[in-house]
Amino acid sequence: MGRGGTSDVCGDVLMIGPFIIKGQPVRQERARRGKWGNFYDPSSRERKALAMELLAIRQGAKLSPMSKEVRLKVIFSIAPQKGRKSDLSNYLKAFEDSGNRVLWNDDAQIAEIQAELVRDSNNPRTEFWIEELN
């Protein structure tokens, strides 16, 4: 896992990042019905692992969870998978939820998002920048 932590100009705004998580980005899966009729989230294990990666990045950058509104820029570079649709909103929702109580207190604080989905079979990763707004 790479950890950024420098400042980067995104448009005319100074943001913290880029932070890089190597490997296939995590996406929010649709709930499934189990053998006994109960529902479960098949992506919950991957989202918990993503939250731990985000926590390690936050601690390495000596940041606290943001308490004000947040501006987020994120690029999901994915290796296309046969038979699976790549839906940007599913990757974004998994990232937002995994950042709860880690990067921000609640994903409702995200006031502005710039998100992109890129196909890159050689180097799948998630890159992100964050900024706490006044």
N, C-alpha and C positions, 0 to 999 in steps of 0.2 A: 504494500500500500504506500503510495506516495503522499506526502503531506506538504502542502504549500504553506501559505501563511503570510505571503507578501501582499502588498497592496497592488491593485490593478485598476486601471481606468476603464470603466465600462460606459461608453458614451462620454458624458461629462461628469460622471459620478465616481468617487473613489470607493471601491469595494474591497473586502478582505478575501483573498484567494489568489490563485486558484488552489483548491484542495482537490486531490485526485484519489479516487478509490478504484484500484485496478480490478479487472474481472468483469464478467457479464453483469450489467445493471439489474437491480431487483425491480420486479413489477408487481403490482397489486393483482392478485388472482381473484376470480369470481368465487364466491362461496360455493361449496359442494355439499351434497347430501351424503352422509355416511351410511354405512351398512345398516345401522339401527334407526335410521330416519333423522338423526341429528345433523345439524349443519356444522361445518368446520371451514377454516380458512387455510387452504393449502400453501399459501405464501407466508404464513406467520413465522416460520422458522427462519426464512431468508430475511424477513423484515427485522427480526430481532438481531440477526447477525449484522445487518446494515446499521442498526442503531448503535451497536457496539463499535463498529468502525467509525461512525460519526463521533461517538464519545471519545475515542482515542485521538481523533483529529482535533476536537475541541480542546482536550487537555494538552495536547502537544503545542497548540497555538496559544495556550493560556487564556482561553476565552471562557466566559460564563454564558449560561443560556440567556438569550436576548429577551428583554421584558417589554420592549416597545415594538412598534410595527417594523416589519422586515422587508427588505428588497432582496430577491433571490434570482440568481442566474444559474442555470444548470444545463449541462450538455450530457446527454446519454449516448455514448458510442457503443452500439450493440453489434455483436456477431449474429447475423440473421440465423434463425433456427427454423428448420424445415417443419412445416405444418403449424407454425405459430404466427399469429398476427402480431405485429409490433404497433402498439397503441401508446402514443406519447402520454396520454392522460393516466394510463395505468402505472407507468414508470414514475410519473410525477407524484401521484397519490401515495405510492409506497415511500417515496423519498420524504414527502411532507409529514406523513405519519411517523416515520422513523426518527425525524428530527424533533418530535414532541418531547419536552423535558430534557432534551439534549442540546440542540442548537437554539431553540426557542421554547417558551413555556407551552404554547399551543399553536398549531398550524393556522388558526384563525388570525394570528398576528401577521401573516404574510399578506402584505398590501400590494406588492408588485412582483410579477414573475416574468422572466424571460427564459423560455425552455426550448430545447432543440433535440431532435432525435437524428443521429447520424449512423450510417452503417459502416462498420470498420471491423472486418473479420480478424485482422492482425493484432488489434490493440483495443479490445473492449474495455470500457471504463466509464466512470461517472466523474465529471469535473463540475465543481460548483464554486460560486462566489456568494458572499452574503454581506449585507450592510444593515445596520440598525438605523432606522429613520428617527428623526426628532419628533 
